[in-house]
Amino acid sequence: MTKIQLVKTYLKILAAIVSVAVLWLGYSFVLFHRDEDLRCDTATVTGKISPETFVKLRGCLARSLEPKKTFVITSEGGDNFAALALGILIHRHNWDVEIVDYCASACANFIFPAGKTKYLNRHSMLLFHGGPYQENLLEMAKMFKPVESMSEAPAEPVTLGQVDKENTFSTTPTKSIAYKELHKFLSIPDASTPVDIVVALRKASDQFYQDLGINPLLSTYGQLGAYEPTYRSYKYGGFIYGLDSLRRFGIGNIELKEGEWHPVPHPAFPEVYEVTYP
């Protein structure tokens, strides 16, 4: 064998070794992250809940083998379906939930009630301002007419409703991979119309509240009856309940981390009103 042939042989062997090493490192990286999910005992969310939030945390929520698991959150709300899917996983896999600062809208509707034990800090604010059965939600969905071509579709995201004061309805021209995975998790067909979306949200949330033993009026009671004029004034970011009202809705296992709970308005929602149920 000539010297050139010998070098070529060595290079081929080296290339094969490098390829095996790269494959092993990649496999080890995957195993490490899978093992990381198994060891996950804390999931933390700060800010708006999105489909990407669900995709990021679902492995940890569903696969953790830790005996004590806590979902820690400060959130103004966000995507209803993402919050609902997270709530389903939290309930299904026995996670506790701790509200650090504030938990509003979709967070209050679906994250907080799902906790095995629900922790409130002294000044944690739990704020509601509408949900799947909000009276005008279906009306807003009907305002989006079916389109026959891409040229008729909106070029930018569109949101209807009073932002930060009630449950709004949004549509976007492009659907992310995370959005599609979220809807697949909740068994919502890709071709769903806006009205179909609201109906699907109601159906999924009905099952969720039934599984938890919670009255589904939780998210909208403060918009009904004697409270409706206050809600319709749109002067408030939403409404809060006392502990007794929350318990009458069916939300149990609430623990106060500092022995007391005195929720205070947050700069994101400076004006709120208190609602008593029933």
N, C-alpha and C positions, 0 to 999 in steps of 0.2 A: 504494500500500500504506500503510495507516494505521500509526501508531507502535506500536499494540498488536499488530498483525499482524507487524510487523517484529521486535518483542521475542520473540513466540512462535516465529518462524522461527529467530532466533538461539538460543533455548533448545533447540529441536529439534536444531539443528546441534551445540550444545554437548553435549547428551545423547548424540548419536551418537558424538562424539569421545571422550567419557568411556567409553562402552561399549567402543569399539575399544581404548582404552588399558587398560581392565581385562582384556579378553580377551588382549591382548598380554602384560601383566604375568603373567597366569596361565600362559600358554604359556611364557613365559620362565622362570618359576619351575619348571615341569615339566622344561624342557630343562636348567636348571641342575642339578637333582637327578639327572637321567639322566647328565649329564656328570660329576657328582660320583662316581657309581658307577664310571664309566670310569677316574677318577683315583684310586680307592680303593686304597691299598696296605697299610692296616692295619685289621683288625677286632678290636675289644676287647670281651671279655665278663668281667664281674666279678659273681659271684653265681650264683644258680640259673638253669639253662637252661630255657626255657619255649617254647611255640609262638610267643609274641610275639617271642622272641629270634630264631627262625628267620625270621619275616616281616620283621623289622627289617634283618637282615643278608643276606638272600638276593640282593638286587640287587647289593650290593657284591661278594659272593663269586662270583656268576655272571658279572658284566659287566666287572669290572676288566680293564684292558689293561696294567696295570703289570707290568714284568718280574720284580720282587721283591715278594712279597706275604706278609704274616705275620699269622696269627690268634693273638692274644695273649689268654691266658685264665687266670683264677683262679676255680675253681668247685667247689662241693661236689656237683655233678651236677644232677639235675633230671629233666625229661621225657625218657624214652628215645627216643621218636620224634623229638623236636626235635634231640637230640644226634646221632642217626643221620642225619637229613636234613642237618644242618650238616656232618657228616663226609663225606657223599656229595659235597656241593658243594666242600668243601676238597680232596678227592682228585681230583674231576673237573676242577677248575680250577687245580691245582698250587699250592696255598697251603702255606707253611710253618706250623708250629705252635710256639708258645713257651709253656711252662708257667712262670708267674712265681712263684707261691706254692704252690698245691696244685691238683690236678686229680683229682677223685674220682668214683666211680660211673659214671654215663653219660658224663661227660667223659673218664674214663680208657678206657672201653670203645670210644668212637666218635670223639672229637675228636682225642686224641693220636695214635692209630695212623694217622689219615688224612693227616697232614702229609707233604709232600714231604721236607722236612728237619724233624726234631723236636728242638727246643732245650729243654734242661733247665738251670735255674739251679742253683747249688751245693746249695741246701737244698730244691729243689722236691720236693714229695711227690706221687707218682703212686699212687693208692689204688684198689683193686678190692674189690668186695664183692657180686658177683653180676651176672647178666645175663639174656638171653632164655631160657637153658636152666637157670637156677637151679631146683633140684628142686621147690620148693614154689610156684613162680610160677603154674603152670597150675592147681594145686590152689586157690590163692587166687582165681583168676579164676572157677573153677567155683562158688565160694561166692556169687557174685552171681547170683541167680535172675532170669530174664527177667520183666519186668513187663508187665501187660496194660493198664494205664492210668497216667496221670500221677500219680494219687493214690497209687499203689503205689511210685513212684520215690522214692529217698532225697532228702530236702530239702536235705541238706548233703553236701559231698564226703566220701567214705569212703576210708580207706587201710588196707590190710591188710599185715601183715609188720612186722619190726623196723626202724623208721626209723633211718637212719644206721648200720645194722649189716648190712643186706642189701638186695637189690633188692626194693622193695615194689610193691604193685599198688593203684592208685587209680582211683576213678570219681567223676565229678561230674555233677550233674543238668543243668547247662547247658553247651553246647559253644560256645566263643567262635568268632568269625570266623577268628582265627588258628589255632585248633585244626582247623577244617574245611579251611583252606588247606593246613595241614601234612599232614593225612591225604590230601588230594587229591594233593599232591606225591608221596606214597608209595603212591598207588593203593589206599587203604584205603576200602572202601565206608562210607557214612554209617550204615547199619543194622547195622554189625558188633556182635556180642555181645562180652562180656569175653573169652570163650574165643577168639573170632575175632581179637581184638586181640593176644593173646599169640601165636597162630599166625602172624599177619601180621608181628609183630615178629621172630619167629624166621626167617621166610622172608626178610625184608628184610635182617636182619643176616647171615644165611648168605651172601647174594649180596655184601654189602659186604665181609665177610672174605675171600671167594673172590677178589674183584677186587683186594684188597690182598695176597693171598698170606699171610694170617695164620690161625693155628690158632684156631678159634672157642672153644676151651677157655679162652682168655685171661681171660675175665671170671669163670669159675667154678672154675678148677682148684684154687684155695685153699680151696674148700668140699668137696672130694672126698677119698676115701681116708683117708690118715693125718691129713689136715687137717680132716676133718669134725667131730670132737669140739671142736676149737678154735673153729671157726665156730659150731657149735651152742651153745656156751657163752654166746654173745651178750655176751661181755665186751669184744669188740674192734670197732672201727669198720670193719675190713676188713684186707686184706693187701697187701703190697708185693712187687715182684720186683726182683732185681738186673739189671744191664745184660745179663749173659750169658743169663739166663732170658728177658728181653724179646726178645733177638735170636733165641733158639731158637724162640720163638713165631712169628717171621717179621717182627718189627718192626725194620727197618733204618734207616739214615740218621739215627742219633741223634747229636747234637752237644752237648757239655757247654760251656756259655757261659763258665764260669770254669775250664775244664780239669779239673774234678772234680765228682763228684756224691755228696753225702752226705745223702740225704733224712731229714728229721726230722719226727716227729709234729707235727701242727698242733692248736691248741686245739679246732678243730671235730672232730678225730678223734685224741684223745690216746693211745689204745691201739691199736696195730696189730701184726700178726705178719708175718714174712717167709716167703715161699714160694719154693721152688726148682723150676724146671721144666727137664727132666722129672725 
